[in-house]
């Protein structure tokens, strides 16, 4: 059952006929869509194209993602088609090499998209206030493997201390979740008219902090997965009332009318809404504009509160350099007892963030060094920088790969003494260490498959 207040609100907003079409659509099966990782995908053609997403694909049926080798290795991300429209918005901009803030980032769908778009010399700061969600976000970022993301676990007001720091700021705000009614009965049960007003107030408070972090001339993106005017147009109108003289229009975002997307103009914001009775997607709303180039915005890096990162010593750097491709383009640092690598172009920025914020993960965690030898972390196996020639790479069967992902025992005979990379169908899954007739499975406990 749909909530009564929601039904009445949609009838007022859409009219009787359109509202009934929406209600009927919310009782149908959800479409299945994914977005490919261009640095990892090896499967060739798959599904049909999502027209507003360069790497998006619709699937005819829902595979068992949990047991799919390509999924386990970060070769694609399962993401709603509507959310992938962010790619179409940013295709009108050049954000390669940019510094981007994803303010409410978990579980990581948009973060991994941004990571792809800013490229190896860009940086994504993916913040999530709820710690357990931040941990899930970090796992997905490690699996995606591009090494250009810093995952933070901070309140928005802590992030905004980095004033005027970002070329792009995106806020996929916590919302009442009406767009999830088709696929999530819990979303229906937890919805209330009061939650809509509460969410709108929270969205505005987050946006106030996020706006401070955007530099003059920077791009601002606001999105929700809900339908109602209060959290969508209403919040955008509140932004215009507070910062209207600082806002200008971004590059025009052209859409094909046949896509069925509702297009809105709200002041200088271009806005787009996805209704599942019109578009092959769940519900989604997004608005985009730019901070004016002539706005007087300072760039402030907060004073360091702690020392977290130190440059790796020469002997450690020599060992670490063996494990990556193009080591001359990377910076190596020690954080506590583990070593990490970063694009040289962003090392200073990551260091500043780490000294002021609560960082869950950043760059690529390479591992610990014992007696001048690296004991590698799983994240290194997933990195696009990883040099597979440094250890034996053992191609295993799908059955053996699933045993590995379940952290079950696997036969030692196929592995060389010491560290080996486990791969299946060409996809890297992680490391094992053979010690005599025993194999230590080094796959992370947080990711192991439990439902087989």
Buried (B, 14 or more C-beta within 10 A) or exposed (E): EBBEEBBEBBBEBBEEEBBBBBBEBBEEEBBBBBBBBEBBBEBEEEBEEBBBBBBBBBBEEEBEEEBBBBBBBBBBBBBBBBBBBBBBBBBBBEBEBBBBBBBBBBBBBBBBBBBBBBBBBBBBBBBBBEEEBBBBBBBBBBBBBBBBBBBBBBEBEBBBBBBBBBBBBBBBBBBBBBBBBBBBEEBBEEBEBEBBBEBBEBBBEBBBBBBBBBBBBBBBBBBBBBBBBBBBBBBBBBBBEBBEEBBBEBBEBEBEEEBBBEEBEBBBBBBBBBBBBBBBBBBBBBBBBBBBEEBEBEEBBBEEEEEBBEEBEEEBBEBBBEBBEEBEBBBBBBBEEBBBBBBEBBBEBBBBBBBBBBBBBBBBBBBBBEEEEBBBBBBBBBBBBBBEEBBBEBBBEEEBBBBBBBBEEBEBEBBEEEBBBBBBBBBBBBBBBBEEEEBEBBBBEEBEBEEE
